[in-house]
Amino acid sequence: MRNKLLKSVERNQVLDMIYMAKDDVISKRRIKVLQVGEVSFRAFCYLRGSKRTFTIDNVLALVPIVTKERAII
């Protein structure tokens, strides 16, 4: 999971994340990863509208948001 987070920082990607909090509450969040540490990472959380710290082990799934560009001819 840490490798996916590092790649998203390199590629400047926005991700959809399924996350389990300390109290076992599961949430879906849209995030942009800012920094990745050994056990946690900092990201801007669009759900809360602020920077948050997440534990890498509590991330259940990460999916990059793909935006398609259309060519105008």
C-alpha positions as CSV (number, residue, x, y, z in Angstrom):
1,M,0.0,0.0,0.0
2,R,2.9,2.3,0.8
3,N,4.2,2.0,-2.8
4,K,0.8,3.1,-4.2
5,L,0.9,6.1,-2.0
6,L,4.4,7.0,-3.1
7,K,3.5,6.7,-6.7
8,S,0.4,8.9,-6.3
9,V,2.7,11.6,-4.8
10,E,5.0,11.3,-7.8
11,R,2.1,11.4,-10.3
12,N,0.2,14.2,-8.4
13,Q,-2.9,11.9,-8.4
14,V,-6.2,12.2,-6.5
15,L,-7.3,8.9,-5.0
16,D,-10.5,7.4,-3.7
17,M,-9.7,5.6,-0.4
18,I,-11.6,3.2,1.8
19,Y,-10.3,3.7,5.3
20,M,-11.0,2.1,8.7
21,A,-10.6,4.5,11.6
22,K,-9.3,3.5,15.1
23,D,-12.9,2.9,16.3
24,D,-13.5,0.5,13.4
25,V,-15.7,3.0,11.4
26,I,-15.2,2.6,7.7
27,S,-15.4,5.6,5.4
28,K,-14.8,6.4,1.8
29,R,-12.7,9.5,1.2
30,R,-11.3,11.4,-1.8
31,I,-7.7,12.4,-1.0
32,K,-4.5,13.9,-2.4
33,V,-1.4,12.5,-0.7
34,L,1.1,15.1,0.4
35,Q,3.7,13.1,2.4
36,V,4.4,9.5,3.0
37,G,6.1,8.2,6.2
38,E,7.0,4.7,7.4
39,V,3.6,4.1,9.2
40,S,1.5,7.0,8.3
41,F,0.9,9.6,5.6
42,R,-0.5,13.2,5.3
43,A,-3.1,13.9,2.7
44,F,-5.7,16.6,1.9
45,C,-9.1,15.0,2.6
46,Y,-11.8,16.5,0.3
47,L,-14.5,15.0,2.6
48,R,-13.3,17.1,5.6
49,G,-11.8,19.9,3.5
50,S,-8.5,19.8,5.5
51,K,-5.1,18.1,5.8
52,R,-5.3,14.8,7.7
53,T,-2.9,12.1,8.9
54,F,-3.8,8.5,8.1
55,T,-2.3,5.2,9.2
56,I,-1.1,3.2,6.3
57,D,-2.2,-0.1,7.9
58,N,-5.8,1.2,8.2
59,V,-6.2,1.8,4.4
60,L,-8.4,-0.9,3.0
61,A,-8.4,0.2,-0.7
62,L,-6.9,2.9,-3.0
63,V,-8.2,3.7,-6.4
64,P,-6.8,6.5,-8.6
65,I,-9.3,9.0,-10.1
66,V,-8.9,9.0,-13.9
67,T,-10.0,12.0,-15.8
68,K,-10.3,11.6,-19.6
69,E,-9.4,14.4,-21.9
70,R,-11.3,14.8,-25.1
71,A,-9.7,16.1,-28.2
72,I,-11.5,18.9,-29.9
73,I,-11.2,18.8,-33.7
